Amino acid sequence: MPTFGFEFEYAKSARSACKQCKEKIEKDTLRVGLKVVTDPGEEADADARKKAHAMESAKWHHLGCFPRIKGKTWFRQHLPEEPLSIAGFDALKKEDQAEVKLMLSSCRGEEPAPEPTETPKGKKRAASKEPKSSKKSKFFAKENDAVSALSTEEQQSIEAVKVELAKKNVAALGAMLAQNGLPKSGRKDELLERVAEAKALGVPCCGTSCW
């Protein structure tokens, strides 16, 4: 049955990545190593010994990510009670030793878990829950010389008006635009788009007729 080894050290380079969050561990950052220690036995062949050696390679984690790799029951069973018995602990700075003690306590459920390590600068931020539209208002781009991004709700309102007015001919659409002081030239699809945007977005009427 395998046993587990733990280790603390300051990262020698920025080449390693945290096995929990998958983000890079920056150079000189305190990191926590976990390795599986196995004894292949004296009669094991070369492949078995090679596999056992690979399992003994430390898997590195951010200090804040480490408590999330296993459950509290697992940590209570495998974590050493005394931090000084963990490799590298005595070489840490005093303030880092204090953080490590809190982290080990949180692993066992004795203290609240520390905040996970922040995503390094330059990484992509999580997508916003509110979808943003890249569609622009054709009407406002022409009339106000400004390109306005439409929200999803505004797009849906425009499409609903277009369905409502789809059966109207060019003359009828042009008349609606003219009555409200808006340009009436263009193809039917352009006029329909202009009327729908003006009506859905609440463009003020300039003539005797309103939307």
N, C-alpha and C positions, 0 to 999 in steps of 0.2 A: 504493500500500500504506500503511495507516495506521501511525502511530507512537504511542507511549504516553508520556504525561506523568505525573509524580508530584508530590505536594505534601504538606507537613506544616503543620498549624496547630492552634491551640487552638479548639475549637468555640465559635462566637459565641453559640449558643443551644442549647436542647435539642430543637430541631425535627427534626434529621436522625436517620436510623437507619442502622446498619451494614448494608451490602449483603450481608455474609456471614452474620452471626447474626440479623439482622433486629431486634435490640434497639436501644433509643434510645441515642444518644451524648449523654451529659450535658454541660451547658454547662461550658466551660473544660477539657474533657478533650482530651488530645492525640489527634488523628485523622489518618488517612492518606488522601489523595485519589488516585484513579486516573482518568485521562481519556484518551479516544481522540482523537488529533489527526489531522484529515484536511484535505487541500487540495482543495476542490471544483473548483478551476481557474477561470480568468478567464471561461470561456464557460458556467459553470454557471448554471442558472436560480435563481429565488428559493427554490423548494422544496428544491433541492439544497443551497443555502447554509444554509437553516434547519435541515435535517437534520444538516449538518456541524457547525453551532453547537451543536446539542443533544448531539451525541456528545462535544463538547469540555467539557461540564459535568462537574465532578469527581464521582465516586461515592465516598462516604466510608466508611471502615472503622475499627473499633477497632484499636489498635496490635497487640494480641494475635491478632486475627482475620486481619489482612492476609496473613501467610505462607500461609494456607490457601486463598486465592482462586485460585491458579494452582500449577502444578507447578514444581519447581526448575529444570528446563530452560528454561522460559519466563522465569523470573526472571533466570537467567544471561544470557539473550539481550537482555532489555529493561531491567533495572535499571542505572542509572548506577553506575560503579565508585566514584565519589567522592561521598559524601553531601552535601558542600557545593554540588554542582551541582544538587541537588534544591531546588525552590522552597520557601521557608519554613524550611529547616533552620537557617540562621544566626540565626533569630529565636527558636529554642527555648532553654529553660533548659539549662545544662550537663548536669544529670543526665538530662534528657530526650534530649539529643543522644546520650549514651552508650547509652540504651535503644534509640534508633533504629538506631544502628550495629550493636548485637547483633541487632536484628530483621532488618535488611537481610542480615546474614551468615546468619541462619537461613533466609531466603528462598532463598539460593543453596545451602543444604545445608552450610554451613561451621560452623554452630552449631545446637544443639537449638532447636526452635521454642518460643517463649514460651507460657505458659499462656493459653488463650483468656480473653477478658474475662468476668467473672462476671455472671450474670443479675442485673439491678438489683433492689433490694428492691421487693416488691409484685407481682413476676411469679410466675406459677404454677410450682411445682416439678414436676420430672418425676415421672410416676406411679411408684409403687413396683412392683417386679416381682412382689411377693407380693400376690395379690388379697385385698382385705379384704371381708368380708361385712357387709351391713347388717341381715341377719335376726337377730332376737332370740329368746332362749329363752323361750317362753311358760311353761314349767314353773317356771324359776327366778324369773321376774318375779312369779309368784303365790306361790310357796312361800317365797322368801327376801326378797321385797320389793326385789329388785334386778334390773335389766335387763342381761343378759349377752350381748354380741355373740358369735355363733357363727362359728367358722372354717369354711372350705369343707369341710375334712375332717369336722368334726362334723356339718355339714348332710348330707353324703353318708351318714354312719353312721346318722343318724336316718331318712333316706329308706329305707335298706336294711332297717331294722327294721320300718318301716311296711309295706313290701311283704311282709315275712315274716309279719306279724300281721294283714294286711288281711282275711283270711277269718274271723277270730274275731268273734263277735257281742258285743253290748253287755254281756251278762252275764259272758262270759268275760274281757273286758277289765276290767270293774269288779272282778271277783274277783282278778285279778292285782294291781290297784292296792290293793285292800283288804288282801290278804295281805302287802303291803309297807308298810302304814301310810300310803298315799297317798289323796287324795280320789278317790271313785269316781263322783261325780255328773257329769252332762253328756251331750251327744250323743255318738254313736259316733266322729265325727271328732275331737272334743275328747279323748275317752278314748284313742283311738289315738295322738294326738299326745303325750299325757301319758306313756303307757307307752313309746312309742318314745324320747322324750327321756330319760326316767329310765333306760332300759336302755342307750341309746347313750352317754349322758354319764356313766354310772357312779354314779348317785345311790344312796347306801347304802340297803339295805333295813332296815325297822324291825320286821318281823314274823318269822314262821318260814320264810317262803319268800323266796328271793333270785332275782335275774334270772339 
